[in-house]
Amino acid sequence: MNGKTSCLLLAAAATLARAQTPAITLPDALARARQYGGQIQSANFAVLLAKEDTKQTKAGRLPTLNAFNQYIYTEGNGTPSGVYVANDGVHVYNEQAQVHEELLSIVRKGEIRRALATEAAAAARVEVAARGLQATVIQDYYSIATAQHHFNNAQRSLTEAEQFLDITQKQEKGGEAAHADVIKAQIQLQQRQRDLQDSQVAIEKAKIALGVLIFPNFTTDFSINDDLAQAELLPPVEEARAKAVATSPDVKAARSTLEAAGYDVNVARYAYLPSFSLDFFYGIDANQFDATSPRAQDSGRSTQPNYEVMNRQNLGYSGQVTLNIPVWNWGVTRSKIQQAEFKRAQSQLDLSLAERTLQGNLASAYAEAQAAQAQLDSLRSSVDLAAESLRLTLLRYTAGEANALEVVDAQTTVTQARNAYDDGLARYRVALATLQTLTGTL
């Protein structure tokens, strides 16, 4: 099988494969990337963690119930209290339910607001990750489209090289051209065959890069919907700027982070305030594990004189109120407040940087799209001129007025012009998609 036949079979196989596989549009690819992208899944886990933090913070303001179970054995010394009198007996049983409530937490809402702001920041970072992944998907998507166009151009170039080889062979037979022209045409044909093979490899590599992002399992068995030639107008710059500011996840995340940092300062200042708690106990704290003790006189714990009570109720309740007033901790509280204020200042700086970065990215994307759009007409004209130059050069060669090098140069020029035009189309589509991503319209 010669090189010409193998290239034709390669082209036919590629065309058949694209016809049989389902075509994926750019919105489809973006939706699949959101579903299977590892960055987005990690960001979603961060949101789930932040939601659990919010739940825990809300629950921390409510009363808690704990079951306290304890048994203490003390070495006896011939008295009811045993060796360690603080244990109030040789056997001590504690079976109690404890309800605890920090009363001032009802009016302190800084922790909840901080948790909610952190949760909002985490949710915004999901979109940040999505847009970052979206930019990669857009590049890979149009890399496939560009590679397919280059493949088609390589097919046309191969056909033109074959035609030129046929002309040189006929010219040689008629004594109108030297054998060197045939050799030059054969070299040109072999180069075009290699170009066709390279363009097919470029398609496969581009599909691999995109397939990793949009499928749960590795595959390249798909095609894309080629929309390079579809012209879309740029939105007005003021409209684009307004949409970008309103929908930017980076700015939203920075604002939520700044809000959370502000609440951090408030929470740190809580350490200057007293804590006021209520504890309620119900259960048994006795020397016998029983609701009543029939031998109070043996326990040594009756409040009656001379242990005259024959039995005693062990099951009961007690309560305590605790007020802790901070007095001195060597400046730890002040240091924590200062630390929180530093974090708030850093968050303010990050917000300012996010806003400036957004404006810069928007201006850059808009300028790129305008430049790419402005060059399309010139690139299209270059293709027409190069094709006309090739046609005229072939006519001149047939008439004996041009040499083979001029024909080869004209063929190379038209191939480069076609590829440059397709690259220009891809450049505009990528710039437009980037702009749409920044404005939240894609």
C-alpha positions as CSV (number, residue, x, y, z in Angstrom):
1,M,0.0,0.0,0.0
2,N,1.6,3.3,-1.1
3,G,1.5,6.6,0.8
4,K,-1.2,8.1,-1.3
5,T,-3.6,5.2,-0.7
6,S,-2.9,5.1,3.1
7,C,-3.6,8.9,3.4
8,L,-6.8,8.5,1.4
9,L,-7.9,5.7,3.7
10,L,-6.9,7.7,6.8
11,A,-9.0,10.6,5.6
12,A,-12.0,8.4,4.8
13,A,-11.8,6.7,8.2
14,A,-11.7,10.0,10.0
15,T,-14.7,11.3,8.1
16,L,-16.7,8.1,8.7
17,A,-15.8,8.2,12.4
18,R,-17.0,11.8,12.8
19,A,-20.2,10.9,11.0
20,Q,-21.0,7.9,13.3
21,T,-20.2,9.4,16.7
22,P,-22.6,11.7,18.5
23,A,-21.8,15.4,18.2
24,I,-21.2,17.4,21.4
25,T,-22.0,21.1,21.4
26,L,-20.0,23.6,23.5
27,P,-22.9,23.9,26.1
28,D,-23.0,20.1,26.3
29,A,-19.2,20.0,27.0
30,L,-19.5,22.7,29.6
31,A,-22.4,20.9,31.3
32,R,-20.4,17.6,31.3
33,A,-17.4,19.3,32.7
34,R,-19.4,20.7,35.6
35,Q,-20.7,17.2,36.3
36,Y,-17.4,15.3,36.2
37,G,-14.7,18.0,36.8
38,G,-12.6,17.2,39.8
39,Q,-12.1,20.9,40.7
40,I,-15.8,21.5,40.9
41,Q,-16.4,18.3,43.0
42,S,-13.8,19.4,45.5
43,A,-15.4,22.9,45.7
44,N,-18.8,21.3,46.2
45,F,-17.4,19.3,49.1
46,A,-16.1,22.6,50.6
47,V,-19.7,23.9,50.4
48,L,-21.0,20.8,52.2
49,L,-18.4,21.2,54.9
50,A,-19.3,24.9,55.3
51,K,-23.0,24.0,55.6
52,E,-22.2,21.5,58.4
53,D,-20.2,24.3,60.2
54,T,-23.3,26.4,60.0
55,K,-25.5,23.6,61.5
56,Q,-23.0,23.1,64.3
57,T,-22.8,26.9,65.0
58,K,-26.6,27.1,65.2
59,A,-26.8,24.0,67.4
60,G,-24.2,25.5,69.7
61,R,-26.6,28.2,70.8
62,L,-29.2,25.6,72.0
63,P,-29.2,23.7,75.3
64,T,-27.3,20.5,75.4
65,L,-28.2,17.2,77.2
66,N,-25.6,14.8,78.4
67,A,-25.9,11.5,80.3
68,F,-23.2,11.4,83.1
69,N,-22.4,7.8,84.2
70,Q,-19.7,7.2,86.9
71,Y,-18.7,4.7,89.5
72,I,-16.0,5.5,92.1
73,Y,-14.5,2.9,94.4
74,T,-12.5,4.0,97.4
75,E,-10.4,1.9,99.6
76,G,-12.1,1.3,102.9
77,N,-10.7,2.4,106.3
78,G,-13.3,1.2,108.7
79,T,-15.5,4.3,108.3
80,P,-18.3,5.0,105.9
81,S,-16.2,7.6,104.0
82,G,-13.3,5.3,103.2
83,V,-9.7,6.4,102.7
84,Y,-10.5,9.4,100.6
85,V,-13.2,11.4,102.4
86,A,-13.7,13.6,99.4
87,N,-15.4,10.6,97.7
88,D,-18.1,10.5,100.4
89,G,-18.1,6.8,100.7
90,V,-16.4,3.5,99.7
91,H,-18.9,3.2,96.7
92,V,-20.1,6.3,94.9
93,Y,-22.6,6.0,92.0
94,N,-23.3,8.9,89.6
95,E,-26.1,8.5,87.1
96,Q,-27.2,11.9,86.0
97,A,-28.7,13.8,83.1
98,Q,-27.1,17.3,82.6
99,V,-28.7,20.1,80.7
100,H,-26.3,23.0,79.9
101,E,-27.1,26.3,78.3
102,E,-24.8,29.3,77.7
103,L,-27.4,32.0,78.2
104,L,-25.6,34.9,76.6
105,S,-25.2,32.9,73.3
106,I,-28.8,33.9,72.6
107,V,-27.9,37.5,71.9
108,R,-24.5,36.8,70.4
109,K,-25.0,36.2,66.7
110,G,-21.5,36.7,65.4
111,E,-20.7,33.0,65.1
112,I,-23.8,32.2,63.0
113,R,-23.3,35.2,60.7
114,R,-19.7,34.3,60.3
115,A,-20.6,30.7,59.4
116,L,-23.3,31.9,56.9
117,A,-20.8,34.3,55.3
118,T,-18.2,31.4,55.0
119,E,-20.8,29.2,53.5
120,A,-21.6,31.9,50.9
121,A,-18.0,32.3,50.1
122,A,-17.6,28.5,49.6
123,A,-20.6,28.5,47.3
124,A,-19.1,31.3,45.2
125,R,-15.9,29.4,44.9
126,V,-17.8,26.6,43.2
127,E,-18.5,29.0,40.4
128,V,-14.9,30.2,40.5
129,A,-13.8,26.6,39.9
130,A,-16.5,26.1,37.3
131,R,-15.4,29.1,35.3
132,G,-11.7,28.1,35.5
133,L,-12.6,24.7,34.2
134,Q,-14.9,26.3,31.6
135,A,-11.9,28.2,30.2
136,T,-10.0,25.0,29.7
137,V,-12.9,23.2,28.1
138,I,-13.4,26.1,25.7
139,Q,-9.7,26.0,24.7
140,D,-9.8,22.2,24.2
141,Y,-13.2,22.3,22.4
142,Y,-11.9,24.8,19.8
143,S,-8.6,23.0,19.6
144,I,-10.5,20.0,18.2
145,A,-12.4,22.3,15.8
146,T,-9.2,23.9,14.6
147,A,-7.4,20.6,14.2
148,Q,-10.3,19.3,12.1
149,H,-10.1,22.4,9.9
150,H,-6.4,21.8,9.5
151,F,-7.1,18.2,8.6
152,N,-9.5,19.4,5.8
153,N,-6.9,21.8,4.6
154,A,-4.3,19.1,4.6
155,Q,-6.6,17.0,2.4
156,R,-7.0,19.8,0.0
157,S,-3.3,20.4,-0.1
158,L,-2.7,16.7,-0.7
159,T,-5.1,16.8,-3.6
160,E,-3.3,19.9,-5.0
161,A,0.1,18.2,-4.6
162,E,-1.2,15.1,-6.5
163,Q,-2.5,17.4,-9.3
164,F,0.9,19.1,-9.6
165,L,2.7,15.8,-9.7
166,D,0.4,14.7,-12.5
167,I,1.1,17.9,-14.4
168,T,4.9,17.6,-14.0
169,Q,4.8,14.0,-15.2
170,K,2.9,14.9,-18.2
171,Q,5.1,17.8,-18.9
172,E,8.2,15.6,-18.6
173,K,6.7,13.1,-21.1
174,G,6.1,15.9,-23.5
175,G,9.6,17.2,-23.1
176,E,8.4,20.4,-21.6
177,A,9.7,19.9,-18.1
178,A,12.8,18.5,-16.5
179,H,12.8,15.4,-14.3
180,A,13.8,17.6,-11.4
181,D,10.4,19.1,-11.5
182,V,8.8,15.6,-11.0
183,I,11.2,15.0,-8.1
184,K,10.2,18.3,-6.5
185,A,6.5,17.5,-7.0
186,Q,7.1,14.0,-5.4
187,I,8.8,15.6,-2.4
188,Q,5.9,18.1,-2.0
189,L,3.4,15.2,-2.2
190,Q,5.2,13.2,0.5
191,Q,5.3,16.3,2.8
192,R,1.5,16.8,2.3
193,Q,1.0,13.2,3.2
194,R,2.9,13.6,6.4
195,D,1.0,16.8,7.1
196,L,-2.3,14.9,6.8
197,Q,-1.1,12.3,9.2
198,D,0.1,14.9,11.7
199,S,-3.3,16.7,11.5
200,Q,-5.1,13.5,12.3
201,V,-2.8,13.0,15.3
202,A,-3.6,16.6,16.4
203,I,-7.3,15.8,16.3
204,E,-6.8,12.7,18.5
205,K,-4.7,14.6,21.0
206,A,-7.2,17.4,21.3
207,K,-10.0,14.9,21.8
208,I,-8.1,13.2,24.5
209,A,-7.6,16.5,26.4
210,L,-11.3,17.3,26.2
211,G,-12.5,13.8,26.9
212,V,-10.7,13.6,30.2
213,L,-12.7,16.6,31.4
214,I,-16.2,15.8,30.1
215,F,-16.5,12.0,30.5
216,P,-16.5,9.9,33.7
217,N,-14.5,7.2,31.9
218,F,-11.7,7.8,29.4
219,T,-12.9,7.9,25.8
220,T,-12.3,9.6,22.5
221,D,-15.3,8.2,20.8
222,F,-17.1,11.5,20.3
223,S,-17.2,14.4,17.9
224,I,-18.0,18.1,18.3
225,N,-20.4,20.5,16.7
226,D,-18.1,22.7,14.6
227,D,-19.4,26.3,15.0
228,L,-16.2,28.2,14.0
229,A,-17.9,29.8,11.0
230,Q,-20.9,31.0,13.0
231,A,-20.6,34.7,13.4
232,E,-21.7,36.3,16.7
233,L,-21.5,40.0,17.5
234,L,-19.7,41.3,20.5
235,P,-22.0,42.8,23.2
236,P,-21.6,46.6,24.0
237,V,-18.6,47.1,26.3
238,E,-20.7,48.8,29.0
239,E,-23.2,46.0,29.0
240,A,-20.5,43.5,29.3
241,R,-18.9,45.3,32.1
242,A,-22.1,45.6,34.1
243,K,-22.9,41.9,33.6
244,A,-19.3,40.9,34.6
245,V,-19.5,42.9,37.8
246,A,-22.9,41.5,38.7
247,T,-22.1,37.9,38.1
248,S,-18.4,37.6,39.0
249,P,-17.9,34.6,41.4
250,D,-14.5,35.9,42.4
251,V,-15.9,39.2,43.6
252,K,-18.8,37.4,45.4
253,A,-16.3,35.1,47.1
254,A,-14.1,38.0,48.1
255,R,-17.1,40.0,49.5
256,S,-18.3,37.0,51.5
257,T,-14.8,36.4,52.8
258,L,-14.6,40.0,53.9
259,E,-18.0,39.8,55.6
260,A,-16.8,36.6,57.5
261,A,-13.6,38.4,58.5
262,G,-15.6,41.2,60.0
263,Y,-17.6,38.8,62.1
264,D,-14.3,37.2,63.2
265,V,-13.4,40.5,64.8
266,N,-16.8,40.6,66.6
267,V,-16.4,37.0,67.8
268,A,-12.9,37.7,69.1
269,R,-14.2,40.7,71.1
270,Y,-16.7,38.3,72.9
271,A,-13.7,37.2,75.0
272,Y,-13.9,40.6,76.8
273,L,-17.5,39.8,77.9
274,P,-18.6,37.6,80.8
275,S,-20.0,34.1,80.2
276,F,-23.2,33.2,81.9
277,S,-24.3,29.6,82.0
278,L,-27.0,27.4,83.5
279,D,-26.6,23.7,84.4
280,F,-29.4,21.4,85.6
281,F,-28.7,17.9,87.0
282,Y,-31.1,15.1,87.6
283,G,-30.3,11.6,88.7
284,I,-28.4,9.7,91.3
285,D,-25.2,10.7,93.3
286,A,-25.2,8.2,96.2
287,N,-23.4,5.3,97.8
288,Q,-26.0,2.9,96.6
289,F,-27.2,2.5,93.1
290,D,-30.9,2.8,94.0
291,A,-33.6,5.5,94.0
292,T,-33.8,5.2,97.8
293,S,-31.3,4.1,100.4
294,P,-32.6,1.8,103.2
295,R,-29.5,2.2,105.3
296,A,-28.9,5.9,105.6
297,Q,-27.3,5.4,109.0
298,D,-24.5,3.3,107.4
299,S,-23.8,5.7,104.6
300,G,-22.7,8.7,106.7
301,R,-24.4,11.1,104.2
302,S,-27.7,11.9,106.0
303,T,-28.3,15.5,106.8
304,Q,-30.1,14.5,110.0
305,P,-28.2,14.5,113.3
306,N,-26.8,11.2,114.5
307,Y,-27.9,9.6,111.3
308,E,-31.4,9.1,112.6
309,V,-33.0,8.8,109.1
310,M,-33.7,5.1,108.3
311,N,-33.9,5.7,104.5
312,R,-33.1,8.5,102.1
313,Q,-34.2,9.5,98.6
314,N,-31.2,9.2,96.2
315,L,-32.9,10.3,93.0
316,G,-33.2,14.0,92.7
317,Y,-32.1,17.2,91.0
318,S,-29.8,20.2,91.4
319,G,-29.0,23.3,89.5
320,Q,-26.2,25.9,89.2
321,V,-25.7,29.2,87.6
322,T,-22.2,30.3,86.7
323,L,-20.9,33.7,85.8
324,N,-17.3,33.9,84.6
325,I,-15.8,37.4,84.3
326,P,-12.6,37.7,82.4
327,V,-10.0,39.8,84.3
328,W,-6.5,39.2,82.9
329,N,-5.0,36.9,80.4
330,W,-1.7,38.7,79.5
331,G,-3.1,40.3,76.3
332,V,-4.3,37.1,74.6
333,T,-7.7,38.6,73.8
334,R,-6.3,41.8,72.4
335,S,-3.9,39.8,70.3
336,K,-6.7,37.7,68.9
337,I,-8.7,40.8,68.1
338,Q,-5.7,42.3,66.4
339,Q,-5.2,39.1,64.4
340,A,-8.8,39.2,63.3
341,E,-8.5,42.8,62.2
342,F,-5.4,41.9,60.1
343,K,-7.4,39.2,58.4
344,R,-10.2,41.6,57.7
345,A,-7.7,44.1,56.2
346,Q,-6.3,41.3,54.0
347,S,-9.8,40.4,52.9
348,Q,-10.5,44.0,52.0
349,L,-7.3,44.0,49.9
350,D,-8.3,40.7,48.3
351,L,-11.7,42.2,47.3
352,S,-10.1,45.2,45.8
353,L,-7.7,43.0,43.9
354,A,-10.5,40.8,42.7
355,E,-12.4,43.8,41.4
356,R,-9.4,45.1,39.5
357,T,-8.5,41.7,38.1
358,L,-12.0,41.3,36.8
359,Q,-11.9,44.7,35.1
360,G,-8.5,43.8,33.6
361,N,-9.6,40.4,32.4
362,L,-12.7,41.9,30.9
363,A,-10.8,44.6,29.0
364,S,-8.2,42.0,27.8
365,A,-10.9,39.6,26.6
366,Y,-12.8,42.4,24.9
367,A,-9.7,43.7,23.2
368,E,-8.7,40.2,22.1
369,A,-12.2,39.6,20.6
370,Q,-12.2,42.9,18.8
371,A,-8.8,42.3,17.3
372,A,-9.7,38.7,16.2
373,Q,-12.9,39.9,14.7
374,A,-11.2,42.7,12.8
375,Q,-8.6,40.4,11.3
376,L,-11.1,37.8,9.9
377,D,-11.8,39.8,6.7
378,S,-8.1,40.2,6.1
379,L,-7.4,36.5,6.7
380,R,-10.3,35.5,4.4
381,S,-9.0,37.8,1.7
382,S,-5.5,36.3,2.1
383,V,-7.0,32.8,1.4
384,D,-8.7,34.1,-1.7
385,L,-5.5,35.8,-2.9
386,A,-3.4,32.8,-2.2
387,A,-5.8,30.5,-4.0
388,E,-5.8,32.8,-7.0
389,S,-2.0,33.0,-6.9
390,L,-1.8,29.2,-7.0
391,R,-4.1,29.0,-9.9
392,L,-2.2,31.6,-11.9
393,T,1.1,30.0,-11.1
394,L,-0.1,26.6,-12.3
395,L,-1.2,28.2,-15.5
396,R,2.2,29.9,-15.9
397,Y,4.0,26.7,-15.2
398,T,1.9,24.8,-17.8
399,A,2.7,27.6,-20.3
400,G,6.4,27.2,-19.4
401,E,6.6,30.7,-17.8
402,A,7.2,29.5,-14.1
403,N,9.3,26.9,-12.5
404,A,8.3,24.1,-10.0
405,L,9.7,26.0,-7.0
406,E,7.2,28.8,-7.7
407,V,4.3,26.3,-7.7
408,V,5.5,24.6,-4.5
409,D,5.8,28.0,-2.9
410,A,2.3,29.0,-4.0
411,Q,0.9,25.7,-2.6
412,T,2.6,26.3,0.7
413,T,1.3,29.8,0.8
414,V,-2.3,28.8,0.2
415,T,-2.1,26.1,2.9
416,Q,-0.7,28.5,5.4
417,A,-3.4,31.1,4.5
418,R,-6.1,28.5,5.0
419,N,-4.7,27.4,8.4
420,A,-4.2,31.0,9.4
421,Y,-7.9,31.8,8.6
422,D,-9.1,28.8,10.6
423,D,-6.8,29.9,13.5
424,G,-8.3,33.3,13.3
425,L,-11.8,31.9,13.5
426,A,-10.9,29.8,16.5
427,R,-9.2,32.8,18.1
428,Y,-12.3,34.9,17.8
429,R,-14.6,32.1,19.1
430,V,-12.4,31.5,22.1
431,A,-12.2,35.2,22.9
432,L,-15.9,35.5,22.5
433,A,-16.5,32.5,24.7
434,T,-14.1,33.9,27.3
435,L,-16.0,37.2,27.3
436,Q,-19.3,35.3,27.7
437,T,-17.8,33.4,30.6
438,L,-16.8,36.6,32.3
439,T,-20.2,38.1,31.9
440,G,-22.0,34.9,33.0
441,T,-23.9,34.5,29.7
442,L,-22.3,31.1,28.7
